[in-house]
């Protein structure tokens, strides 16, 4: 029998306290991370884990951000590289020339893939009131969005995140078995462009 979502929240609070991390539950549909609005984040430098409570994806966002904390605590090899990579992605979406942007995006994408796999395991353990197959489709939409950023040079538009776009979700696998490494996949580029992501 699965544990309840409240059990997960209790566990996350305990882990945050244990690792000196502040848990902040945002009161809106998004939370602010530097210059962009996001559903949630874990920042190992400021030691903040947050998720937007009014998001329709609150439960999975909280689980997802908690799994980033587990990556940090487990010393997952891409974690330290990802800080630099995310900085380069931010420069890129702000219009700067970043020569090694594909490598930076690949590092961040692969970190997210590992994290989504961790989150799907929490779905097996806790009742997050979500269809796991649907969650993996949404995860795949988010992971492949990193590749699309090479072309779009921007973050997704608020209200039209890839993981909430029905057409994009329907084109995704319900398993973690897609070709994540093809940054220039024309079918994915066309799909994300047509959907205005």
C-alpha positions in Angstrom: 0.0 0.0 0.0 1.3 3.4 -0.9 2.1 6.0 1.7 0.1 9.3 1.6 1.1 12.6 0.1 1.1 13.9 3.7 3.7 11.2 4.5 5.9 12.5 1.7 5.6 16.1 2.9 6.6 15.0 6.4 9.5 13.1 5.0 10.6 16.1 2.9 10.4 18.4 6.0 12.6 15.9 7.9 15.1 15.7 5.2 15.2 19.5 4.7 15.8 19.9 8.5 18.4 17.2 8.5 20.4 18.9 5.7 19.8 22.5 6.7 17.5 23.3 3.8 14.7 25.8 4.0 11.4 24.4 2.7 9.2 27.2 1.2 5.8 26.4 -0.2 4.8 29.3 -2.5 1.3 30.6 -2.4 0.8 31.2 -6.1 0.9 29.3 -9.4 4.6 30.0 -9.8 7.6 31.0 -7.8 10.3 33.4 -8.9 13.8 32.1 -9.7 16.0 35.0 -10.6 14.4 36.6 -13.7 12.0 33.7 -14.6 8.8 32.3 -13.1 8.9 28.5 -12.4 6.8 25.9 -10.7 9.5 25.2 -8.1 13.3 24.8 -7.6 16.0 23.5 -5.3 19.0 25.7 -4.9 21.9 24.1 -3.1 23.7 27.4 -2.6 20.9 29.3 -0.8 19.7 25.9 0.5 16.1 26.5 -0.5 13.6 24.0 -1.8 10.3 25.5 -3.0 7.2 24.6 -5.0 4.1 26.7 -6.0 1.1 25.4 -4.1 -1.4 26.7 -6.5 0.1 24.9 -9.5 -2.0 22.1 -10.9 1.2 20.0 -10.7 2.1 20.9 -7.0 2.4 17.4 -5.7 4.8 16.2 -8.5 6.6 19.6 -8.5 7.4 19.2 -4.8 8.5 15.6 -5.3 10.6 16.6 -8.3 12.4 19.4 -6.4 12.9 17.1 -3.4 14.6 14.6 -5.8 17.0 17.4 -6.7 17.9 17.6 -3.1 18.6 13.8 -3.1 20.9 14.3 -6.2 22.8 16.9 -4.2 23.0 14.7 -1.1 24.0 11.7 -3.2 26.8 13.7 -4.9 25.3 12.8 -8.3 28.2 13.5 -10.7 26.3 15.9 -12.9 25.1 18.1 -10.0 28.3 20.2 -9.7 28.6 20.5 -13.5 25.0 21.6 -13.7 25.4 24.9 -11.8 27.8 26.1 -14.4 25.6 24.8 -17.2 22.4 26.5 -15.9 24.4 29.7 -15.7 25.3 29.3 -19.4 21.7 28.5 -20.3 20.6 31.7 -18.6 23.2 33.7 -20.5 22.0 32.1 -23.7 18.4 32.8 -23.2 19.4 36.4 -22.3 20.8 36.8 -25.8 24.5 36.2 -25.1 26.7 34.1 -27.3 27.6 30.9 -25.6 29.9 28.7 -27.8 29.4 25.5 -25.8 25.7 25.8 -25.3 24.9 22.3 -26.6 27.2 20.7 -24.0 25.6 22.9 -21.2 22.1 22.0 -22.3 23.1 18.3 -22.5 24.4 18.3 -18.9 21.3 20.0 -17.6 19.0 17.7 -19.6 20.7 14.6 -18.3 20.5 15.8 -14.7 16.8 16.4 -15.2 16.4 12.9 -16.8 17.9 11.3 -13.7 15.8 13.4 -11.5 12.5 12.5 -13.3 13.4 8.8 -12.9 13.9 9.4 -9.2 10.5 11.2 -9.1 8.8 8.4 -10.9 10.0 6.0 -8.1 8.4 8.3 -5.5 5.1 8.0 -7.5 5.5 4.2 -6.9 6.0 4.8 -3.2 3.6 7.6 -2.4 0.0 8.4 -3.4 0.5 11.6 -5.4 -2.8 11.2 -7.1 -1.3 10.9 -10.6 -1.1 8.4 -13.4 2.6 7.4 -13.6 2.5 6.9 -17.3 1.1 10.4 -17.8 3.8 11.8 -15.5 6.5 10.1 -17.5 5.0 11.6 -20.7 5.1 15.0 -19.0 8.6 14.4 -17.9 9.7 13.5 -21.4 8.1 16.7 -22.7 10.1 18.7 -20.1 13.4 16.9 -20.7 13.2 17.3 -24.5 12.4 21.0 -24.0 16.0 21.4 -23.0 17.0 20.4 -26.5 14.5 22.8 -28.0 16.1 25.7 -26.0 19.0 25.5 -28.4 16.6 26.6 -31.1 14.2 28.8 -29.2 16.8 30.6 -27.1 14.2 31.1 -24.3 12.4 29.5 -21.4 8.9 28.2 -22.0 6.1 30.8 -21.8 4.2 30.9 -18.5 0.9 28.9 -18.9 2.4 26.9 -21.8 5.0 24.7 -20.2 5.8 21.6 -22.3 4.6 19.3 -19.5 1.1 20.9 -19.6 0.7 21.1 -23.4 -1.7 18.3 -24.4 -0.4 18.0 -28.0 3.2 17.7 -26.8 2.3 15.3 -24.0 0.5 13.0 -26.5 3.6 12.8 -28.7 5.7 11.5 -25.8 6.5 8.0 -24.6 5.1 6.8 -21.3 8.5 5.3 -20.5 12.0 6.8 -20.2 13.0 5.3 -23.5 13.2 8.3 -25.9 16.2 9.6 -27.8 17.2 12.5 -25.5 20.6 13.1 -27.1 19.4 14.4 -30.5 19.3 18.1 -29.9 18.4 18.8 -33.5 15.5 16.4 -33.9 13.4 18.1 -36.6 10.1 16.5 -35.4 10.5 17.8 -31.9 11.6 21.2 -33.0 8.6 21.5 -35.3 6.2 20.3 -32.6 7.5 22.7 -30.0 7.5 25.6 -32.5 3.9 24.8 -33.6 2.8 24.8 -30.0 4.5 28.1 -29.2 6.5 26.8 -26.3 
